[in-house]
């Protein structure tokens, strides 16, 4: 059990290339969707069509994610520029 004296503050979150990561993941989902389309009959015969539609859903949600992280990245840059402008005399 943790004692109160042993608790530490959480470190700052790491920022990485979020837009590139989400874009890459979205591309992978769409490539998987397109790669499975020729085999749709096999998936239907084996009751596995949800694999195809999962890839399409992942790609579609990835597009939403790209929009979100681009807006977030722009807001972070605007806030940093505003902080830099207000700190210079």
PDB file with one MODEL, atoms N, CA, C and O in Angstrom:
MODEL        1
ATOM      1  N   UNK A   1       0.846  -1.176   0.000  1.00  0.00           N
ATOM      2  CA  UNK A   1       0.000   0.000   0.000  1.00  0.00           C
ATOM      3  C   UNK A   1       0.893   1.241   0.000  1.00  0.00           C
ATOM      4  O   UNK A   1       1.906   1.289   0.698  1.00  0.00           O
ATOM      5  N   UNK A   2       0.511   2.224  -0.776  1.00  0.00           N
ATOM      6  CA  UNK A   2       1.270   3.468  -0.868  1.00  0.00           C
ATOM      7  C   UNK A   2       0.979   4.345   0.338  1.00  0.00           C
ATOM      8  O   UNK A   2      -0.170   4.525   0.740  1.00  0.00           O
ATOM      9  N   UNK A   3       2.045   4.883   0.900  1.00  0.00           N
ATOM     10  CA  UNK A   3       1.879   5.866   1.959  1.00  0.00           C
ATOM     11  C   UNK A   3       1.829   7.243   1.327  1.00  0.00           C
ATOM     12  O   UNK A   3       2.347   7.454   0.230  1.00  0.00           O
ATOM     13  N   UNK A   4       1.211   8.163   2.013  1.00  0.00           N
ATOM     14  CA  UNK A   4       1.057   9.498   1.456  1.00  0.00           C
ATOM     15  C   UNK A   4       2.413  10.137   1.177  1.00  0.00           C
ATOM     16  O   UNK A   4       2.539  10.904   0.223  1.00  0.00           O
ATOM     17  N   UNK A   5       3.420   9.842   1.978  1.00  0.00           N
ATOM     18  CA  UNK A   5       4.742  10.423   1.770  1.00  0.00           C
ATOM     19  C   UNK A   5       5.416   9.862   0.519  1.00  0.00           C
ATOM     20  O   UNK A   5       6.350  10.474   0.000  1.00  0.00           O
ATOM     21  N   UNK A   6       4.960   8.707   0.025  1.00  0.00           N
ATOM     22  CA  UNK A   6       5.567   8.098  -1.151  1.00  0.00           C
ATOM     23  C   UNK A   6       4.926   8.555  -2.461  1.00  0.00           C
ATOM     24  O   UNK A   6       5.454   8.260  -3.533  1.00  0.00           O
ATOM     25  N   UNK A   7       3.821   9.253  -2.401  1.00  0.00           N
ATOM     26  CA  UNK A   7       3.160   9.708  -3.620  1.00  0.00           C
ATOM     27  C   UNK A   7       3.956  10.817  -4.269  1.00  0.00           C
ATOM     28  O   UNK A   7       4.495  11.697  -3.598  1.00  0.00           O
ATOM     29  N   UNK A   8       4.021  10.760  -5.584  1.00  0.00           N
ATOM     30  CA  UNK A   8       4.753  11.771  -6.344  1.00  0.00           C
ATOM     31  C   UNK A   8       3.823  12.388  -7.359  1.00  0.00           C
ATOM     32  O   UNK A   8       2.786  11.819  -7.703  1.00  0.00           O
ATOM     33  N   UNK A   9       4.201  13.552  -7.834  1.00  0.00           N
ATOM     34  CA  UNK A   9       3.429  14.194  -8.890  1.00  0.00           C
ATOM     35  C   UNK A   9       3.607  13.427 -10.186  1.00  0.00           C
ATOM     36  O   UNK A   9       4.671  12.869 -10.455  1.00  0.00           O
ATOM     37  N   UNK A  10       2.565  13.406 -10.975  1.00  0.00           N
ATOM     38  CA  UNK A  10       2.639  12.746 -12.277  1.00  0.00           C
ATOM     39  C   UNK A  10       3.526  13.566 -13.208  1.00  0.00           C
ATOM     40  O   UNK A  10       3.471  14.796 -13.176  1.00  0.00           O
ATOM     41  N   UNK A  11       4.339  12.917 -14.033  1.00  0.00           N
ATOM     42  CA  UNK A  11       5.174  13.660 -14.978  1.00  0.00           C
ATOM     43  C   UNK A  11       4.325  14.279 -16.084  1.00  0.00           C
ATOM     44  O   UNK A  11       3.182  13.879 -16.307  1.00  0.00           O
ATOM     45  N   UNK A  12       4.895  15.245 -16.758  1.00  0.00           N
ATOM     46  CA  UNK A  12       4.213  15.888 -17.886  1.00  0.00           C
ATOM     47  C   UNK A  12       4.027  14.859 -19.010  1.00  0.00           C
ATOM     48  O   UNK A  12       4.905  14.024 -19.227  1.00  0.00           O
ATOM     49  N   UNK A  13       2.911  14.909 -19.715  1.00  0.00           N
ATOM     50  CA  UNK A  13       2.718  13.969 -20.820  1.00  0.00           C
ATOM     51  C   UNK A  13       3.693  14.252 -21.961  1.00  0.00           C
ATOM     52  O   UNK A  13       4.070  15.398 -22.208  1.00  0.00           O
ATOM     53  N   UNK A  14       4.084  13.203 -22.636  1.00  0.00           N
ATOM     54  CA  UNK A  14       4.997  13.342 -23.768  1.00  0.00           C
ATOM     55  C   UNK A  14       4.200  13.691 -25.019  1.00  0.00           C
ATOM     56  O   UNK A  14       3.158  13.094 -25.288  1.00  0.00           O
ATOM     57  N   UNK A  15       4.685  14.639 -25.764  1.00  0.00           N
ATOM     58  CA  UNK A  15       4.062  14.995 -27.040  1.00  0.00           C
ATOM     59  C   UNK A  15       4.922  14.425 -28.160  1.00  0.00           C
ATOM     60  O   UNK A  15       6.140  14.597 -28.178  1.00  0.00           O
ATOM     61  N   UNK A  16       4.278  13.757 -29.074  1.00  0.00           N
ATOM     62  CA  UNK A  16       4.985  13.181 -30.206  1.00  0.00           C
ATOM     63  C   UNK A  16       4.333  13.616 -31.500  1.00  0.00           C
ATOM     64  O   UNK A  16       3.513  14.534 -31.507  1.00  0.00           O
ATOM     65  N   UNK A  17       4.685  12.974 -32.579  1.00  0.00           N
ATOM     66  CA  UNK A  17       4.071  13.313 -33.876  1.00  0.00           C
ATOM     67  C   UNK A  17       2.669  12.713 -33.980  1.00  0.00           C
ATOM     68  O   UNK A  17       2.455  11.723 -34.680  1.00  0.00           O
ATOM     69  N   UNK A  18       1.727  13.324 -33.280  1.00  0.00           N
ATOM     70  CA  UNK A  18       0.381  12.767 -33.166  1.00  0.00           C
ATOM     71  C   UNK A  18      -0.334  12.736 -34.516  1.00  0.00           C
ATOM     72  O   UNK A  18      -0.971  11.739 -34.854  1.00  0.00           O
ATOM     73  N   UNK A  19      -0.236  13.807 -35.280  1.00  0.00           N
ATOM     74  CA  UNK A  19      -0.934  13.868 -36.571  1.00  0.00           C
ATOM     75  C   UNK A  19      -0.411  12.772 -37.501  1.00  0.00           C
ATOM     76  O   UNK A  19      -1.197  12.093 -38.162  1.00  0.00           O
ATOM     77  N   UNK A  20       0.886  12.602 -37.552  1.00  0.00           N
ATOM     78  CA  UNK A  20       1.467  11.557 -38.401  1.00  0.00           C
ATOM     79  C   UNK A  20       1.093  10.159 -37.949  1.00  0.00           C
ATOM     80  O   UNK A  20       0.866   9.276 -38.776  1.00  0.00           O
ATOM     81  N   UNK A  21       1.026   9.954 -36.650  1.00  0.00           N
ATOM     82  CA  UNK A  21       0.654   8.647 -36.115  1.00  0.00           C
ATOM     83  C   UNK A  21      -0.784   8.295 -36.469  1.00  0.00           C
ATOM     84  O   UNK A  21      -1.062   7.179 -36.906  1.00  0.00           O
ATOM     85  N   UNK A  22      -1.698   9.241 -36.283  1.00  0.00           N
ATOM     86  CA  UNK A  22      -3.101   8.997 -36.585  1.00  0.00           C
ATOM     87  C   UNK A  22      -3.299   8.816 -38.095  1.00  0.00           C
ATOM     88  O   UNK A  22      -4.081   7.968 -38.524  1.00  0.00           O
ATOM     89  N   UNK A  23      -2.595   9.608 -38.887  1.00  0.00           N
ATOM     90  CA  UNK A  23      -2.693   9.484 -40.345  1.00  0.00           C
ATOM     91  C   UNK A  23      -2.191   8.117 -40.809  1.00  0.00           C
ATOM     92  O   UNK A  23      -2.817   7.469 -41.648  1.00  0.00           O
ATOM     93  N   UNK A  24      -1.070   7.693 -40.263  1.00  0.00           N
ATOM     94  CA  UNK A  24      -0.529   6.377 -40.616  1.00  0.00           C
ATOM     95  C   UNK A  24      -1.466   5.245 -40.241  1.00  0.00           C
ATOM     96  O   UNK A  24      -1.656   4.307 -41.015  1.00  0.00           O
ATOM     97  N   UNK A  25      -2.050   5.329 -39.061  1.00  0.00           N
ATOM     98  CA  UNK A  25      -3.006   4.315 -38.638  1.00  0.00           C
ATOM     99  C   UNK A  25      -4.241   4.277 -39.515  1.00  0.00           C
ATOM    100  O   UNK A  25      -4.761   3.204 -39.822  1.00  0.00           O
ATOM    101  N   UNK A  26      -4.709   5.443 -39.915  1.00  0.00           N
ATOM    102  CA  UNK A  26      -5.881   5.522 -40.786  1.00  0.00           C
ATOM    103  C   UNK A  26      -5.584   4.896 -42.147  1.00  0.00           C
ATOM    104  O   UNK A  26      -6.414   4.174 -42.701  1.00  0.00           O
ATOM    105  N   UNK A  27      -4.411   5.174 -42.673  1.00  0.00           N
ATOM    106  CA  UNK A  27      -4.020   4.583 -43.961  1.00  0.00           C
ATOM    107  C   UNK A  27      -3.963   3.064 -43.845  1.00  0.00           C
ATOM    108  O   UNK A  27      -4.404   2.353 -44.748  1.00  0.00           O
ATOM    109  N   UNK A  28      -3.425   2.571 -42.746  1.00  0.00           N
ATOM    110  CA  UNK A  28      -3.341   1.115 -42.546  1.00  0.00           C
ATOM    111  C   UNK A  28      -4.741   0.495 -42.519  1.00  0.00           C
ATOM    112  O   UNK A  28      -4.963  -0.551 -43.130  1.00  0.00           O
ATOM    113  N   UNK A  29      -5.682   1.128 -41.820  1.00  0.00           N
ATOM    114  CA  UNK A  29      -7.053   0.605 -41.767  1.00  0.00           C
ATOM    115  C   UNK A  29      -7.666   0.540 -43.163  1.00  0.00           C
ATOM    116  O   UNK A  29      -8.303  -0.452 -43.518  1.00  0.00           O
ATOM    117  N   UNK A  30      -7.473   1.602 -43.958  1.00  0.00           N
ATOM    118  CA  UNK A  30      -8.050   1.599 -45.304  1.00  0.00           C
ATOM    119  C   UNK A  30      -7.363   0.583 -46.215  1.00  0.00           C
ATOM    120  O   UNK A  30      -8.022  -0.048 -47.042  1.00  0.00           O
ATOM    121  N   UNK A  31      -6.063   0.418 -46.076  1.00  0.00           N
ATOM    122  CA  UNK A  31      -5.358  -0.598 -46.875  1.00  0.00           C
ATOM    123  C   UNK A  31      -5.869  -1.994 -46.511  1.00  0.00           C
ATOM    124  O   UNK A  31      -6.084  -2.825 -47.394  1.00  0.00           O
ATOM    125  N   UNK A  32      -6.063  -2.251 -45.231  1.00  0.00           N
ATOM    126  CA  UNK A  32      -6.610  -3.550 -44.822  1.00  0.00           C
ATOM    127  C   UNK A  32      -8.021  -3.756 -45.373  1.00  0.00           C
ATOM    128  O   UNK A  32      -8.370  -4.858 -45.796  1.00  0.00           O
ATOM    129  N   UNK A  33      -8.822  -2.704 -45.367  1.00  0.00           N
ATOM    130  CA  UNK A  33     -10.169  -2.804 -45.931  1.00  0.00           C
ATOM    131  C   UNK A  33     -10.112  -3.162 -47.412  1.00  0.00           C
ATOM    132  O   UNK A  33     -10.806  -4.072 -47.866  1.00  0.00           O
ATOM    133  N   UNK A  34      -9.281  -2.439 -48.160  1.00  0.00           N
ATOM    134  CA  UNK A  34      -9.174  -2.693 -49.599  1.00  0.00           C
ATOM    135  C   UNK A  34      -8.585  -4.066 -49.896  1.00  0.00           C
ATOM    136  O   UNK A  34      -8.960  -4.702 -50.881  1.00  0.00           O
ATOM    137  N   UNK A  35      -7.659  -4.530 -49.048  1.00  0.00           N
ATOM    138  CA  UNK A  35      -7.048  -5.841 -49.262  1.00  0.00           C
ATOM    139  C   UNK A  35      -8.046  -6.975 -49.008  1.00  0.00           C
ATOM    140  O   UNK A  35      -7.909  -8.056 -49.580  1.00  0.00           O
ATOM    141  N   UNK A  36      -9.031  -6.741 -48.168  1.00  0.00           N
ATOM    142  CA  UNK A  36      -9.996  -7.787 -47.852  1.00  0.00           C
ATOM    143  C   UNK A  36     -11.185  -7.822 -48.811  1.00  0.00           C
ATOM    144  O   UNK A  36     -11.886  -8.831 -48.884  1.00  0.00           O
ATOM    145  N   UNK A  37     -11.419  -6.746 -49.539  1.00  0.00           N
ATOM    146  CA  UNK A  37     -12.579  -6.706 -50.441  1.00  0.00           C
ATOM    147  C   UNK A  37     -12.612  -7.843 -51.473  1.00  0.00           C
ATOM    148  O   UNK A  37     -13.686  -8.398 -51.706  1.00  0.00           O
ATOM    149  N   UNK A  38     -11.486  -8.217 -52.103  1.00  0.00           N
ATOM    150  CA  UNK A  38     -11.562  -9.320 -53.069  1.00  0.00           C
ATOM    151  C   UNK A  38     -11.976 -10.650 -52.439  1.00  0.00           C
ATOM    152  O   UNK A  38     -12.435 -11.548 -53.144  1.00  0.00           O
ATOM    153  N   UNK A  39     -11.823 -10.784 -51.140  1.00  0.00           N
ATOM    154  CA  UNK A  39     -12.134 -12.030 -50.448  1.00  0.00           C
ATOM    155  C   UNK A  39     -13.462 -11.956 -49.699  1.00  0.00           C
ATOM    156  O   UNK A  39     -13.719 -12.759 -48.802  1.00  0.00           O
ATOM    157  N   UNK A  40     -14.300 -10.994 -50.067  1.00  0.00           N
ATOM    158  CA  UNK A  40     -15.555 -10.795 -49.345  1.00  0.00           C
ATOM    159  C   UNK A  40     -16.430 -12.056 -49.370  1.00  0.00           C
ATOM    160  O   UNK A  40     -17.085 -12.372 -48.377  1.00  0.00           O
ATOM    161  N   UNK A  41     -16.442 -12.766 -50.483  1.00  0.00           N
ATOM    162  CA  UNK A  41     -17.220 -14.004 -50.567  1.00  0.00           C
ATOM    163  C   UNK A  41     -16.771 -15.031 -49.552  1.00  0.00           C
ATOM    164  O   UNK A  41     -17.597 -15.688 -48.919  1.00  0.00           O
ATOM    165  N   UNK A  42     -15.457 -15.174 -49.392  1.00  0.00           N
ATOM    166  CA  UNK A  42     -14.938 -16.125 -48.408  1.00  0.00           C
ATOM    167  C   UNK A  42     -15.345 -15.705 -47.004  1.00  0.00           C
ATOM    168  O   UNK A  42     -15.755 -16.533 -46.191  1.00  0.00           O
ATOM    169  N   UNK A  43     -15.226 -14.391 -46.724  1.00  0.00           N
ATOM    170  CA  UNK A  43     -15.625 -13.902 -45.400  1.00  0.00           C
ATOM    171  C   UNK A  43     -17.112 -14.155 -45.158  1.00  0.00           C
ATOM    172  O   UNK A  43     -17.509 -14.521 -44.051  1.00  0.00           O
ATOM    173  N   UNK A  44     -17.938 -13.960 -46.196  1.00  0.00           N
ATOM    174  CA  UNK A  44     -19.379 -14.185 -46.057  1.00  0.00           C
ATOM    175  C   UNK A  44     -19.678 -15.670 -45.822  1.00  0.00           C
ATOM    176  O   UNK A  44     -20.546 -16.011 -45.018  1.00  0.00           O
ATOM    177  N   UNK A  45     -18.960 -16.547 -46.523  1.00  0.00           N
ATOM    178  CA  UNK A  45     -19.176 -17.989 -46.346  1.00  0.00           C
ATOM    179  C   UNK A  45     -18.820 -18.456 -44.946  1.00  0.00           C
ATOM    180  O   UNK A  45     -19.443 -19.379 -44.421  1.00  0.00           O
ATOM    181  N   UNK A  46     -17.831 -17.831 -44.342  1.00  0.00           N
ATOM    182  CA  UNK A  46     -17.366 -18.233 -43.010  1.00  0.00           C
ATOM    183  C   UNK A  46     -17.889 -17.330 -41.901  1.00  0.00           C
ATOM    184  O   UNK A  46     -17.399 -17.384 -40.773  1.00  0.00           O
ATOM    185  N   UNK A  47     -18.876 -16.505 -42.213  1.00  0.00           N
ATOM    186  CA  UNK A  47     -19.502 -15.602 -41.238  1.00  0.00           C
ATOM    187  C   UNK A  47     -18.463 -14.695 -40.568  1.00  0.00           C
ATOM    188  O   UNK A  47     -18.457 -14.529 -39.348  1.00  0.00           O
ATOM    189  N   UNK A  48     -17.592 -14.115 -41.388  1.00  0.00           N
ATOM    190  CA  UNK A  48     -16.551 -13.230 -40.885  1.00  0.00           C
ATOM    191  C   UNK A  48     -16.571 -11.862 -41.581  1.00  0.00           C
ATOM    192  O   UNK A  48     -15.542 -11.189 -41.633  1.00  0.00           O
ATOM    193  N   UNK A  49     -17.702 -11.451 -42.104  1.00  0.00           N
ATOM    194  CA  UNK A  49     -17.768 -10.163 -42.806  1.00  0.00           C
ATOM    195  C   UNK A  49     -17.503  -8.987 -41.867  1.00  0.00           C
ATOM    196  O   UNK A  49     -17.175  -7.890 -42.321  1.00  0.00           O
ATOM    197  N   UNK A  50     -17.642  -9.210 -40.577  1.00  0.00           N
ATOM    198  CA  UNK A  50     -17.372  -8.128 -39.635  1.00  0.00           C
ATOM    199  C   UNK A  50     -15.914  -7.699 -39.696  1.00  0.00           C
ATOM    200  O   UNK A  50     -15.604  -6.565 -39.330  1.00  0.00           O
ATOM    201  N   UNK A  51     -15.005  -8.566 -40.147  1.00  0.00           N
ATOM    202  CA  UNK A  51     -13.606  -8.168 -40.294  1.00  0.00           C
ATOM    203  C   UNK A  51     -13.480  -7.036 -41.307  1.00  0.00           C
ATOM    204  O   UNK A  51     -12.761  -6.063 -41.083  1.00  0.00           O
ATOM    205  N   UNK A  52     -14.188  -7.175 -42.422  1.00  0.00           N
ATOM    206  CA  UNK A  52     -14.132  -6.161 -43.477  1.00  0.00           C
ATOM    207  C   UNK A  52     -14.698  -4.846 -42.959  1.00  0.00           C
ATOM    208  O   UNK A  52     -14.098  -3.786 -43.138  1.00  0.00           O
ATOM    209  N   UNK A  53     -15.868  -4.927 -42.311  1.00  0.00           N
ATOM    210  CA  UNK A  53     -16.534  -3.703 -41.847  1.00  0.00           C
ATOM    211  C   UNK A  53     -15.809  -3.067 -40.671  1.00  0.00           C
ATOM    212  O   UNK A  53     -15.922  -1.857 -40.469  1.00  0.00           O
ATOM    213  N   UNK A  54     -15.071  -3.844 -39.891  1.00  0.00           N
ATOM    214  CA  UNK A  54     -14.260  -3.276 -38.813  1.00  0.00           C
ATOM    215  C   UNK A  54     -13.149  -2.410 -39.389  1.00  0.00           C
ATOM    216  O   UNK A  54     -12.859  -1.335 -38.864  1.00  0.00           O
ATOM    217  N   UNK A  55     -12.529  -2.876 -40.464  1.00  0.00           N
ATOM    218  CA  UNK A  55     -11.477  -2.077 -41.107  1.00  0.00           C
ATOM    219  C   UNK A  55     -12.034  -0.784 -41.691  1.00  0.00           C
ATOM    220  O   UNK A  55     -11.395   0.265 -41.609  1.00  0.00           O
ATOM    221  N   UNK A  56     -13.224  -0.859 -42.281  1.00  0.00           N
ATOM    222  CA  UNK A  56     -13.844   0.356 -42.816  1.00  0.00           C
ATOM    223  C   UNK A  56     -14.189   1.325 -41.681  1.00  0.00           C
ATOM    224  O   UNK A  56     -13.992   2.533 -41.812  1.00  0.00           O
ATOM    225  N   UNK A  57     -14.700   0.798 -40.578  1.00  0.00           N
ATOM    226  CA  UNK A  57     -15.015   1.655 -39.427  1.00  0.00           C
ATOM    227  C   UNK A  57     -13.753   2.283 -38.855  1.00  0.00           C
ATOM    228  O   UNK A  57     -13.755   3.457 -38.482  1.00  0.00           O
ATOM    229  N   UNK A  58     -12.672   1.503 -38.783  1.00  0.00           N
ATOM    230  CA  UNK A  58     -11.410   2.052 -38.282  1.00  0.00           C
ATOM    231  C   UNK A  58     -10.891   3.174 -39.156  1.00  0.00           C
ATOM    232  O   UNK A  58     -10.418   4.189 -38.646  1.00  0.00           O
ATOM    233  N   UNK A  59     -10.972   3.005 -40.464  1.00  0.00           N
ATOM    234  CA  UNK A  59     -10.545   4.060 -41.384  1.00  0.00           C
ATOM    235  C   UNK A  59     -11.428   5.289 -41.291  1.00  0.00           C
ATOM    236  O   UNK A  59     -10.936   6.417 -41.329  1.00  0.00           O
ATOM    237  N   UNK A  60     -12.728   5.076 -41.170  1.00  0.00           N
ATOM    238  CA  UNK A  60     -13.652   6.209 -41.061  1.00  0.00           C
ATOM    239  C   UNK A  60     -13.442   6.980 -39.767  1.00  0.00           C
ATOM    240  O   UNK A  60     -13.429   8.211 -39.770  1.00  0.00           O
ATOM    241  N   UNK A  61     -13.279   6.269 -38.672  1.00  0.00           N
ATOM    242  CA  UNK A  61     -13.004   6.940 -37.405  1.00  0.00           C
ATOM    243  C   UNK A  61     -11.625   7.601 -37.423  1.00  0.00           C
ATOM    244  O   UNK A  61     -11.406   8.609 -36.750  1.00  0.00           O
ATOM    245  N   UNK A  62     -10.707   7.035 -38.189  1.00  0.00           N
ATOM    246  CA  UNK A  62      -9.393   7.644 -38.334  1.00  0.00           C
ATOM    247  C   UNK A  62      -9.465   9.004 -39.005  1.00  0.00           C
ATOM    248  O   UNK A  62      -8.714   9.913 -38.653  1.00  0.00           O
ATOM    249  N   UNK A  63     -10.369   9.149 -39.971  1.00  0.00           N
ATOM    250  CA  UNK A  63     -10.546  10.459 -40.622  1.00  0.00           C
ATOM    251  C   UNK A  63     -11.019  11.479 -39.605  1.00  0.00           C
ATOM    252  O   UNK A  63     -10.543  12.615 -39.591  1.00  0.00           O
ATOM    253  N   UNK A  64     -11.956  11.080 -38.749  1.00  0.00           N
ATOM    254  CA  UNK A  64     -12.405  11.957 -37.666  1.00  0.00           C
ATOM    255  C   UNK A  64     -11.236  12.281 -36.725  1.00  0.00           C
ATOM    256  O   UNK A  64     -11.087  13.415 -36.270  1.00  0.00           O
ATOM    257  N   UNK A  65     -10.424  11.278 -36.446  1.00  0.00           N
ATOM    258  CA  UNK A  65      -9.262  11.485 -35.580  1.00  0.00           C
ATOM    259  C   UNK A  65      -8.244  12.438 -36.181  1.00  0.00           C
ATOM    260  O   UNK A  65      -7.655  13.250 -35.467  1.00  0.00           O
ATOM    261  N   UNK A  66      -8.031  12.346 -37.489  1.00  0.00           N
ATOM    262  CA  UNK A  66      -7.095  13.270 -38.153  1.00  0.00           C
ATOM    263  C   UNK A  66      -7.594  14.701 -38.019  1.00  0.00           C
ATOM    264  O   UNK A  66      -6.826  15.608 -37.698  1.00  0.00           O
ATOM    265  N   UNK A  67      -8.880  14.896 -38.264  1.00  0.00           N
ATOM    266  CA  UNK A  67      -9.465  16.240 -38.123  1.00  0.00           C
ATOM    267  C   UNK A  67      -9.269  16.754 -36.692  1.00  0.00           C
ATOM    268  O   UNK A  67      -8.884  17.904 -36.484  1.00  0.00           O
ATOM    269  N   UNK A  68      -9.538  15.891 -35.717  1.00  0.00           N
ATOM    270  CA  UNK A  68      -9.434  16.301 -34.318  1.00  0.00           C
ATOM    271  C   UNK A  68      -7.999  16.663 -33.932  1.00  0.00           C
ATOM    272  O   UNK A  68      -7.772  17.716 -33.335  1.00  0.00           O
ATOM    273  N   UNK A  69      -7.028  15.806 -34.262  1.00  0.00           N
ATOM    274  CA  UNK A  69      -5.652  16.074 -33.824  1.00  0.00           C
ATOM    275  C   UNK A  69      -5.036  17.249 -34.573  1.00  0.00           C
ATOM    276  O   UNK A  69      -4.165  17.933 -34.035  1.00  0.00           O
ATOM    277  N   UNK A  70      -5.475  17.493 -35.806  1.00  0.00           N
ATOM    278  CA  UNK A  70      -4.977  18.683 -36.516  1.00  0.00           C
ATOM    279  C   UNK A  70      -5.478  19.954 -35.842  1.00  0.00           C
ATOM    280  O   UNK A  70      -4.720  20.909 -35.676  1.00  0.00           O
ATOM    281  N   UNK A  71      -6.759  19.971 -35.451  1.00  0.00           N
ATOM    282  CA  UNK A  71      -7.308  21.124 -34.732  1.00  0.00           C
ATOM    283  C   UNK A  71      -6.615  21.293 -33.381  1.00  0.00           C
ATOM    284  O   UNK A  71      -6.303  22.413 -32.977  1.00  0.00           O
ATOM    285  N   UNK A  72      -6.374  20.185 -32.686  1.00  0.00           N
ATOM    286  CA  UNK A  72      -5.707  20.228 -31.383  1.00  0.00           C
ATOM    287  C   UNK A  72      -4.279  20.752 -31.522  1.00  0.00           C
ATOM    288  O   UNK A  72      -3.839  21.583 -30.728  1.00  0.00           O
ATOM    289  N   UNK A  73      -3.568  20.271 -32.519  1.00  0.00           N
ATOM    290  CA  UNK A  73      -2.198  20.708 -32.750  1.00  0.00           C
ATOM    291  C   UNK A  73      -2.151  22.201 -33.072  1.00  0.00           C
ATOM    292  O   UNK A  73      -1.273  22.915 -32.585  1.00  0.00           O
ATOM    293  N   UNK A  74      -3.088  22.671 -33.887  1.00  0.00           N
ATOM    294  CA  UNK A  74      -3.141  24.097 -34.214  1.00  0.00           C
ATOM    295  C   UNK A  74      -3.452  24.929 -32.978  1.00  0.00           C
ATOM    296  O   UNK A  74      -2.886  26.009 -32.807  1.00  0.00           O
ATOM    297  N   UNK A  75      -4.340  24.447 -32.115  1.00  0.00           N
ATOM    298  CA  UNK A  75      -4.677  25.178 -30.890  1.00  0.00           C
ATOM    299  C   UNK A  75      -3.486  25.240 -29.940  1.00  0.00           C
ATOM    300  O   UNK A  75      -3.256  26.266 -29.299  1.00  0.00           O
ATOM    301  N   UNK A  76      -2.735  24.159 -29.848  1.00  0.00           N
ATOM    302  CA  UNK A  76      -1.538  24.153 -28.990  1.00  0.00           C
ATOM    303  C   UNK A  76      -0.512  25.142 -29.515  1.00  0.00           C
ATOM    304  O   UNK A  76       0.105  25.866 -28.733  1.00  0.00           O
ATOM    305  N   UNK A  77      -0.319  25.184 -30.830  1.00  0.00           N
ATOM    306  CA  UNK A  77       0.639  26.121 -31.414  1.00  0.00           C
ATOM    307  C   UNK A  77       0.191  27.565 -31.234  1.00  0.00           C
ATOM    308  O   UNK A  77       1.015  28.440 -30.967  1.00  0.00           O
ATOM    309  N   UNK A  78      -1.125  27.825 -31.380  1.00  0.00           N
ATOM    310  CA  UNK A  78      -1.637  29.178 -31.145  1.00  0.00           C
ATOM    311  C   UNK A  78      -1.435  29.605 -29.701  1.00  0.00           C
ATOM    312  O   UNK A  78      -1.062  30.749 -29.439  1.00  0.00           O
ATOM    313  N   UNK A  79      -1.679  28.699 -28.759  1.00  0.00           N
ATOM    314  CA  UNK A  79      -1.504  29.018 -27.340  1.00  0.00           C
ATOM    315  C   UNK A  79      -0.030  29.282 -27.013  1.00  0.00           C
ATOM    316  O   UNK A  79       0.282  30.173 -26.224  1.00  0.00           O
ATOM    317  N   UNK A  80       0.864  28.513 -27.617  1.00  0.00           N
ATOM    318  CA  UNK A  80       2.290  28.725 -27.385  1.00  0.00           C
ATOM    319  C   UNK A  80       2.732  30.047 -27.983  1.00  0.00           C
ATOM    320  O   UNK A  80       3.544  30.751 -27.381  1.00  0.00           O
ATOM    321  N   UNK A  81       2.218  30.401 -29.151  1.00  0.00           N
ATOM    322  CA  UNK A  81       2.583  31.685 -29.772  1.00  0.00           C
ATOM    323  C   UNK A  81       2.031  32.851 -28.960  1.00  0.00           C
ATOM    324  O   UNK A  81       2.705  33.868 -28.800  1.00  0.00           O
ATOM    325  N   UNK A  82       0.809  32.710 -28.447  1.00  0.00           N
ATOM    326  CA  UNK A  82       0.228  33.762 -27.618  1.00  0.00           C
ATOM    327  C   UNK A  82       1.003  33.926 -26.318  1.00  0.00           C
ATOM    328  O   UNK A  82       1.194  35.046 -25.844  1.00  0.00           O
ATOM    329  N   UNK A  83       1.446  32.828 -25.745  1.00  0.00           N
ATOM    330  CA  UNK A  83       2.238  32.905 -24.508  1.00  0.00           C
ATOM    331  C   UNK A  83       3.589  33.538 -24.771  1.00  0.00           C
ATOM    332  O   UNK A  83       4.098  34.291 -23.941  1.00  0.00           O
ATOM    333  N   UNK A  84       4.178  33.237 -25.934  1.00  0.00           N
ATOM    334  CA  UNK A  84       5.471  33.829 -26.277  1.00  0.00           C
ATOM    335  C   UNK A  84       5.318  35.321 -26.535  1.00  0.00           C
ATOM    336  O   UNK A  84       6.187  36.100 -26.144  1.00  0.00           O
ATOM    337  N   UNK A  85       4.231  35.739 -27.186  1.00  0.00           N
ATOM    338  CA  UNK A  85       4.005  37.154 -27.463  1.00  0.00           C
ATOM    339  C   UNK A  85       3.745  37.947 -26.191  1.00  0.00           C
ATOM    340  O   UNK A  85       4.189  39.088 -26.067  1.00  0.00           O
ATOM    341  N   UNK A  86       3.027  37.345 -25.244  1.00  0.00           N
ATOM    342  CA  UNK A  86       2.710  38.066 -24.010  1.00  0.00           C
ATOM    343  C   UNK A  86       3.902  38.141 -23.063  1.00  0.00           C
ATOM    344  O   UNK A  86       3.935  39.013 -22.195  1.00  0.00           O
ATOM    345  N   UNK A  87       4.880  37.252 -23.208  1.00  0.00           N
ATOM    346  CA  UNK A  87       6.025  37.262 -22.318  1.00  0.00           C
ATOM    347  C   UNK A  87       7.120  38.222 -22.784  1.00  0.00           C
ATOM    348  O   UNK A  87       7.969  38.616 -21.984  1.00  0.00           O
ATOM    349  N   UNK A  88       7.117  38.605 -24.058  1.00  0.00           N
ATOM    350  CA  UNK A  88       8.115  39.558 -24.540  1.00  0.00           C
ATOM    351  C   UNK A  88       7.617  40.984 -24.286  1.00  0.00           C
ATOM    352  O   UNK A  88       6.466  41.303 -24.583  1.00  0.00           O
ATOM    353  N   UNK A  89       8.488  41.843 -23.734  1.00  0.00           N
ATOM    354  CA  UNK A  89       8.045  43.210 -23.416  1.00  0.00           C
ATOM    355  C   UNK A  89       7.968  44.112 -24.622  1.00  0.00           C
ATOM    356  O   UNK A  89       7.610  45.283 -24.495  1.00  0.00           O
TER     357      UNK A  89
ENDMDL
END
